[in-house]
Amino acid sequence: MLVMRRRRGEAIQIGKDVEIRILSINGAKVKIGIVAPRSISVVARELELVCEANRAAAAAPFPEAVAAVTEALRRLGNP
């Protein structure tokens, strides 16, 4: 994992097509803007975890579905 310090107004470039801009910093909250081609999916990690759990639950028999959802919720609590 690469860790970088950025100030408001600064950006991080990923490849030639993706730019992450620091829009504002307010205490522990950071607002970012992401500039990327429409062909690149940009989704909050929590949302992706919930979608993964839903897909696993839909495809699995009931006991396994419960385990998949439980595991996803555990990961949301402890990223």
N, C-alpha and C positions, 0 to 999 in steps of 0.2 A: 504494500500500500504506500502510495506517495502522499505525504502530508505537506501542504503548503499554507503559508500565511498570506492572506489577501486583505486589502482594505476596501472600504466602500468605493465603488467606481472602477476597481481593478477587475481583471478577468483571467480566466484560465482557458487555454486553447487545447483541445483534444483532437489530434489529427488536423486535417485541413477543413473539416466540415462542422465541428462542434465547438461552441464557445460557451463557457459558463461565466456569467457576470455577477458580481456582488452588488446588489441593488441597495440594500440597507442592512444595518446591524442595530438591533435594539435589545440590549441585555444579552440573554442567551439565545435570542431568535435572530436568525440570519435569513434575509430574503434574497433568493438568487433568481436569475433569469437564464434560461437555456436557449441558445440559438442553435438549431440543428435542422437538417433536411427532414421533410415529412416522412421520408423512407426509414428514418431512425425512430424507434419507439422510445419515448421518454415517459416513465411512470414512477411514482413514488414507491419505494421499496415495500412499504407496508401493504400497499394495494396489490403488488405483485405476489406477496406471500399469501394474501387472502384468496387471490385468483388461483394460485397453485393448489391451495387446500380445497377449494371448491371443485377444481378439476379432478383431484385425487378422490374426493368423496363421491363424486358422481360416477366414477369408474369402478369403485371398490364395493365389495359386499359390506353390509352394515358395520360389523365390528372394526374392520379395517378403515372404513370411512370415519368413524368416531376417532380412531387413533390418529389419522391424518389431520383432522381438524384440531384435535388437542395439541398435536405437535406444532402446527402452524401458530396457534394461539400462544403457546409457550415461547416460540421464537419472537413473536411480536412483543412479548413482555421483557425478553432478554435478548436484544439484537446482538 
